[in-house]
Amino acid sequence: MLYCPKCKALCEDSAVRCPECGRRKLREPTQLDKVLLVTVTEMEAQRLEPVMKASGIPYEMHPSSIEGIPSIYNSDAILSNQSFYVLLPQLEEAEKVVAKFRKEEAKAAKEAVKAQGQPEEPEEEMPRGKRIFVQVTSAIAFILLVWAVVAATDWAAQNLWSWLQSLQ
């Protein structure tokens, strides 16, 4: 494994660039390197943090700049991301903790759906012919809408021009 000191991600030995940030300066990881464990939303981070504390694995949590707006700028914390970092020797154990956490989260979500009394039925996939018909109809409707807007704008501009010419 190679280590990117910029984003703290591990990558394959054959990698020339970091798959996360694109940096070329990859090196062999040391035992003291903090590596990226997981990046989660702020809401999920609030639930994961106590689990990490309970596991006894030392970790650091920092706001991530990947696909999220820090909650300081955004009132909706769901859009913010947090990254968890652990020391390289604890990575495997921490990954097991996160996997167990995610499994429990999925189980809790299923139980919440059952508690609400909603049947857990998968969405039916639309038949191929019907899907193609809907797509073609939507495309034609979009083209007609664009044509109508252009025609209405052209008509309004022509009438406005005629009105301005009559004022002179």
N, C-alpha and C positions, 0 to 999 in steps of 0.2 A: 504494500500500500504506500501511496505517496500522500503528502500532506501539503495543503495550501495555507501558508501563514496569514494570508489576507482574509479569507472567509472561514478558515478553520475547518475545511471540509476534507474528508479522505477521498481518494480516488484510486483507480486501478494503476498498477505499476507501468502499464503501457501508455498511460495518458501523457500527452505532450502539454496540454493545457488543463486547467481546472475546469471541470464541467459546470461548476456553480458560477464562477466569476470570470473565467477566461484567462486568468493569470498564467504565465509560463513558468514562473519560478517555483517549482514544486520541489519538495525535499522529503527525505525519510523522516517519519514522525519519531519524536522522542517520548519518553515516559511522562514528561512534564507538560506535553502539549495538550491544550484544551481543544477538543474536537466537537464539531457540531453534532448534537444528538438528534434534535428534531426542531422544526419550526412550526408553531401552532398559532391559532388566533388567540387574542387576549382572553376571551372567555374560556377557551380550553386551557390556556396557561394557568388561569386562576384555579381550575380544578386539578391540573397536573402538578402544580407546585407542592401542595400538601402531600401528595403521593411520593414525590421525589424526596421530600424532607423525611417522611416516614421510612423510606428505604435506607436512609443513612448514606446515600451516595452523594459526595460533594458535587455541586453543580453551580453554574452561573446562568442567569437568565438576563438577556438583553433585548431591547426592541430591535426588530429586524427591519431592514429597509427593503425587503423583498415583498412585492405584491401587497402592500398595506400602507395605510395612512396612520401615523402615530395618533393615539387617542388624545394627545394634547391638542391636536388640530381638528379632531373629529369627535363629535359627540357619540357616534356609534362605534363602540369598542370592538364590535365583531369584525370590523374591517382591518384592525391592527394585527400585526403579527409579533410574536415573541419567539426568540431562539434560545434553546437550552444547550449549554455546553458542559461536557464532563471531561475529566482527565482520560487519556487514552487507555490506561489499564482498567478503568471502570466502564468503558464503553459497552462491552458485551452485556454486562449485568444491567446497565441502565437501559439498553435496548429491550431487554426482557421486561423490565418494569414498565416501559412505555407500551409494549405490546399487550401486557396484562391490563394496563389502564384502558387502552383502546377497546379491548375485548369487553371489559366491564361497562364502558360507556355505551357500546353497541347493545349490550344486553339490557342496560337500563333504558335505552331509547325504545327497544322493542316492548319492554314491560310498560312503558309510558303509553305507547300506542294501544296496547291491550287494555290498560286501565281506563282509557278514554272510550273504550267500547267500539273502536273503529276496527272493522275487519282488516286483516293484513293480507290484502290481495294485490298481487302484482299488476301493474298497468298492462292492459292489453295492447299489443303492438298492432298498428293499423295495417291492414292488408296492403300489399305492394301496389295493386291497381288503384286503390282508393288514395293512397299516399301520392302517387304520380298525378292523379286527377287533381287533388288539392294543390299540389305544387304548381302545376300548369295553370290552373285557375287563378291562383294567387299571383303568378307572374303576369298573366294577361290583365288582371285587375290593377296591378301596379302600373303597367304600361299605360292603361287607359287613364288612370289617375294623373300620371305625369302629363299625358297629352292634354287632359282637361285643364290642368293648372297652366300649362304653357298657352293654350288657346285663350283662356280667360285673361291671362296677363297681356297677351297680344291684343285682344279686343279692348281691354281697359287702356292700354297705352295708345292705341289708335284713336279711341274716343277722346282721350285727354289731349292728344296732339291736335285733333280736329277742333276741339273746344278752344285751345290756345291760339290756333290759326284764326278762328272767328273773332277773337278779341282784338286782333290787330287791324 
